[in-house]
Amino acid sequence: MGQVLRFASAAFGRPYHAARVLLAPRTPHSELHTHADFHEFMGVTSGRGEHLLETGTIPLETGDIVLVRPRDRHAFRGCAPDGLEFINVAFPSSAWQGFLNLTRTNPTGSWDAARQPITFRPADPQTVMATFESALERFSDDPGTFDLMRFWIELLPQVSPEELPATASGKKAPAWLVEACAAMRDQENLRGGVPRLLELAGVSPAHLSRSLRAAYGMTPTNLIADLRLEHAAALLAATSDPIAEIATRCGFASQSYFTRCFTAAHSLSPRAFRHHAQRAFVP
């Protein structure tokens, strides 16, 4: 399965975690792992390497930016002659989703729906790397939540927030599918599940299933489950609403079923996840 990392165990009460990582060439890759409750941006500051995924290997070079989601199982390896150096900035998924909602960034939801971590190759890599260096410097000096927001605000214009992920064939997902998936983030639609997704898409069940598999590598059922769990995680972290109420709002048939699904996805019960997520911003 690989290691499962949790935000609270690394950030020590800070709103984000930042580190500089150097992987020498011809050495074993970093440990294969997933994230329980956080996203991270990684900026390659020098050298070359490889991003190792279950779906294959993606080459990395100086100036590249990678967005890694909690469900991504991945590792890194440095390549000759200089190895790979990058800065990673990790932050709670609940805070990230709240920021995206507030600023209406990435309105299509395409980043989270993509089959694999998103790799960006910005036009001005020097400016982007300076943003990562600043975040790393501020992390060593007792950062606040504003410092995390400043990192996002400086970085996002450089990574084309409107960019859509490519499908396995190299083509963008069709507009009707992107719009339907984005609309499913609305809580009312989310409760409607796959039938509501079909209504929004306006296509046959078979066509929807084929299109989702081609674009995002998942079934309609899996997409709805992921979106429900994502919304539930945001509500657990940001509100004090009863867990049973959150389960209902997200479209789960019962609290017990919600607890089983959530625990399987996050390796934490909803109650434990809330405890860790809400403590993440408390020194």
Number of C-alpha atoms within 10 A of each C-alpha: 7 11 12 16 15 21 24 23 10 14 19 15 18 21 26 28 23 23 18 16 14 18 21 19 18 13 11 11 17 14 12 17 17 22 23 22 26 23 22 21 21 22 29 26 25 19 22 24 27 18 19 18 16 11 10 9 14 13 14 24 19 19 22 22 28 19 20 23 23 22 20 19 21 22 18 21 23 24 20 12 11 16 19 25 21 25 22 22 22 24 22 26 23 22 22 19 17 14 15 14 12 9 11 11 15 18 16 22 19 22 20 21 23 19 20 22 23 18 20 16 16 16 12 11 18 12 15 24 23 15 19 27 19 14 24 21 14 16 21 11 8 12 17 14 12 10 17 22 16 13 17 17 14 14 20 13 13 17 18 14 16 14 13 21 22 17 19 14 8 9 12 14 20 13 12 13 20 20 16 19 23 16 20 23 18 13 15 14 19 22 21 16 21 20 13 17 24 18 14 17 20 14 14 10 16 8 12 18 17 14 19 21 15 18 23 20 18 17 17 21 12 12 19 22 20 18 21 25 20 21 21 24 22 20 21 23 23 15 11 10 11 11 18 15 12 21 25 15 18 26 21 23 13 12 16 12 12 24 19 14 18 23 16 11 17 20 17 18 17 24 14 12 21 21 14 19 24 17 16 22 18 10 10
